[in-house]
Amino acid sequence: MSLGNNIKTFRKKLGLTQEELASQLFVTSQAVSKWESENGLPDTAQIVPIAKVLNVTTDALFGIETSTTEYDKEIAEIVKNKAIELRDSTDSTAGAILAVDYVDSECEKNPYNYDILMRYVQYVAHLSRFADFNNCFADQPEKWNAYVLKAINRGFQVIRYSNDQTLIDTVHFATAWIYIHNKEYDKAWEHINVLPSISSNQLREGISSEVAMMQYGKDAWLNQLRIDLQNFTRAINKSLLYASETYCFAESMENTLEYCDWAKEIVKTLCKNPKLKPYSQGFYRDIVKYKIATLLRNNKISEAVEEFKQLELVIENYIKFCQEQIQNPNTEKDFGEKAFKNMQNYTKEFAESKKQTILQFLKEITDAKIFEEFKNLIEK
């Protein structure tokens, strides 16, 4: 393999564009393009910087080594929960900015905590939709550009130094959203194209439970099968939710309602398996949110009220379900740590905060008079 080909291979392995690599090396993107196309070679003085940026040694331009630096996961969890609280504490745009600024301050305190750095990229990605659709930085473009630059640089740190593939994939995913909302689609595709895909159908979840059965027996098989199904459930529900949001703002009322009802039925079916319920409840709630939004935007107030009241019943039943499950000493083992924590956190207070977040969202996108009538009816 030539030096140019290796630079290109390692760059793509990290999910970097030529512009991003060039900015880290303080050279032009044209220079990187020349190296990779074999129309020029880097100066010998640049070999070490290139190796460092690509996270390889100088022989390295023939092999990859990732860093194994650890980070404090307890602090990362605290930051995650606080950021969610701030994001949901006020209207959508203001909450998104509060969350970004808070995580920014935590990144400064914990510069090598890759989970917190990843959260910053995620929250800038969340904020990017308001920068795009609401044009909330029209009078302060430099502020938005500063957020983006920090997100790209912090994401680069995670991609370059972390050995946690989940964090790396999350950064690529979030960075792609930032570029999408900045209308930099080619850069977005650079990050999208390094994400894992189900298109090959050669997934670890397709075989891991079977090898667990063969190697360790029935109990290991059932446990791994539960983990695999939970992973599939999250992926399916995420796609359903994103599509519901797009339908809400881009499609006709009839098509949106039809899609949301179909999506709801899929999630309800998944919820029939108790161990998948903690991975479905939040997605179901937000799919319903977009259905209600569609109804209100088309002045279908009574239908929206009925949908909201049905959602309240679903939430009440889930609270009872969680209370029952967490009393069982075997729940954490049977459901998994993540699901168990979800159920512990799903209190009446938590559910009420989520309902208020839905109402705030509906208020922001609905005619004021229609929203007030809707709110008065659901409070009766």
Salt bridges, closest charged atoms under 4 A:
GLU20 OE2 - HIS191 NE2 3.32
GLU36 OE2 - ARG11 NE 2.69
GLU77 OE2 - LYS80 NZ 3.38
GLU85 OE2 - LYS82 NZ 3.85
ASP88 OD1 - ARG87 NE 3.02
ASP88 OD2 - LYS354 NZ 3.16
ASP104 OD2 - LYS150 NZ 2.98
ASP104 OD1 - ARG154 NH1 2.76
GLU106 OE2 - LYS109 NZ 3.25
GLU108 OE2 - ARG154 NH2 2.85
ASP115 OD1 - ARG119 NE 3.10
ASP132 OD2 - HIS181 ND1 2.88
ASP132 OD1 - LYS183 NZ 2.64
GLU184 OE1 - LYS187 NZ 3.15
GLU190 OE1 - ARG11 NH1 3.95
GLU190 OE1 - LYS12 NZ 3.73
GLU245 OE2 - ARG129 NH1 2.65
ASP261 OD1 - LYS264 NZ 3.97
ASP261 OD1 - LYS291 NZ 2.57
GLU265 OE2 - LYS268 NZ 3.21
ASP286 OD1 - ARG285 NE 3.60
ASP286 OD1 - LYS289 NZ 4.00
GLU307 OE2 - LYS264 NZ 2.46
GLU307 OE1 - LYS291 NZ 3.01
GLU312 OE2 - LYS355 NZ 3.36
GLU337 OE2 - LYS341 NZ 3.24
GLU352 OE1 - LYS355 NZ 3.55
GLU379 OE2 - LYS375 NZ 2.69
